[in-house]
Amino acid sequence: MPVEFISATFLNASTELKPIPGASIDPDYLERYARNLDDYAFNYTLVPYDSSYFDPWTVGATIASHTRNLKIIIAVRPNTLYPTVAAKALATLDQLSRGRAVVHFIAGGSDVEQAREGDFLTKEQRYSRLEEYIRILKRAWSSPEPFDWEGEHYRFKGFRNLVRPVNGHSIPVSVGGSSEDAYRVGGSLADIFGLWGEPLKETKEQIDKIYAAADKAGRAPTDRPRIWVTFRPIVAPTDDLAWEKAHRTLAALEANAAQKQSIFGGVKAGKAGDADVPPPQNVGSQRLLDIAKRGEVQDRALWYPTVTATNARGASTALVGSYQTVVDSILDYVKLGCELISIRGYDNLNDAIDYGRYILPKVRENLPAESSSADTKPAAENGTNGTNGTTLASR
Ligand SMILES: Cc1cc2nc3c(=O)[nH]c(=O)nc-3n(C[C@H](O)[C@H](O)[C@H](O)COP(=O)(O)O)c2cc1C
């Protein structure tokens, strides 16, 4: 399978380095950001979910209307939408975007965050619900006949779906997490399994567990979930310049954490270890914080102070170095079996453009023989001037 690149969606000029508290959507910014991803041949953008944040469905549809190739990954927490409604919403987006919808499922990593939108199940129950939810969606997408459902979490009668995915049977399903329950549910049912960037050894251990869960569920080795791994690269023309930038980035993150600027995914903002900053409940964040205690740099260029500074709030491990160092680091993960490489920076739009110019093409040029990328020609650099005839964002 080809190696593909994922970014995340940003709706306005607010960044973790220069937060704009309470910023609303800037439609022009969103359009420019999405078109740049498309033009520089990113394959996907994730539209994240948080109880306090913008609606991913309308944002996803807007991105679809501004882009031509970019696939849109909608993050969905099962507690927020009845499964038959989610099945139709995803198939609707798939049709509107001509087959570019993907769903990323989040069981919910924090009891406090889940309670904000009326969900009081335990984490174990949330994963059990997620499993049932995915099964319902798959049935709804593929079943030509009306069907009933009698499950532990959902019960309905005579549901008939006239809104089918473009391929007639399914939309790619991704699951993220690092707990045993996540491996079990994702390993048995997901097309894609999302991880945060850990050192090579730990990443390999997680991949083995996901594959073991897939095998246990009776999936063939050719049908295992594709592995998605997420980093926050800090790049520059030389290693020295990149490290200077990394320390400037860390200073800004620490200053903003001290002001407790944001809450995302239920992990309280602030520096890990501060008295008023409780440890995160989700295993993925706990793992990042544990590994951070072993040292600042792991492997070639995986940098952990950004993890501690943000209490491992979401994907927070950086890859620091020259373009070449970061390309080589990404290729290390490709050799391990990671096919979906998620990279987003801290200076969101400019970093995405830097990656599009200096990282994506070089990774694609240097892929091992068995991996070749589907979309390797950035419209931004082949003279077609972008997907929609727009000019590229200037620095
Ligand atoms: C690639 C990736 C993307 C994620 N996106 C979100 C998100 O948009 N919103 C959110 O609340 N959690 C997000 N998460 C967090 C986990 O899905 C969440 O913490 C999980 O439900 C429980 O994690 P655990 O199994 O590691 O304990 C993401 C995780 C990964 C790996």
The ligand as a Gaussian input file, in Angstrom:
#p B3LYP/6-31G(d) Opt

LIG

0 1
 C       -4.491000      10.012000      15.656000
 C       -5.391000      10.312000      16.808000
 C       -6.350000      11.337000      16.696000
 C       -7.176000      11.648000      17.786000
 N       -8.114000      12.643000      17.663000
 C       -8.882000      12.980000      18.733000
 C       -9.860000      14.029000      18.650000
 O      -10.058000      14.663000      17.614000
 N      -10.583000      14.305000      19.769000
 C      -10.415000      13.623000      20.951000
 O      -11.093000      13.917000      21.921000
 N       -9.513000      12.615000      21.055000
 C       -8.741000      12.299000      19.981000
 N       -7.831000      11.278000      20.082000
 C       -7.655000      10.636000      21.403000
 C       -8.102000       9.203000      21.601000
 O       -8.866000       8.705000      20.578000
 C       -8.765000       9.016000      22.936000
 O       -8.003000       9.501000      23.940000
 C       -9.210000       7.584000      23.099000
 O      -10.594000       7.637000      23.016000
 C       -8.828000       6.869000      24.366000
 O       -7.502000       6.599000      24.327000
 P       -6.784000       5.356000      25.004000
 O       -7.392000       4.107000      24.445000
 O       -5.369000       5.561000      24.592000
 O       -6.973000       5.460000      26.472000
 C       -7.034000      10.935000      18.995000
 C       -6.081000       9.912000      19.082000
 C       -5.279000       9.593000      18.015000
 C       -4.277000       8.491000      18.166000

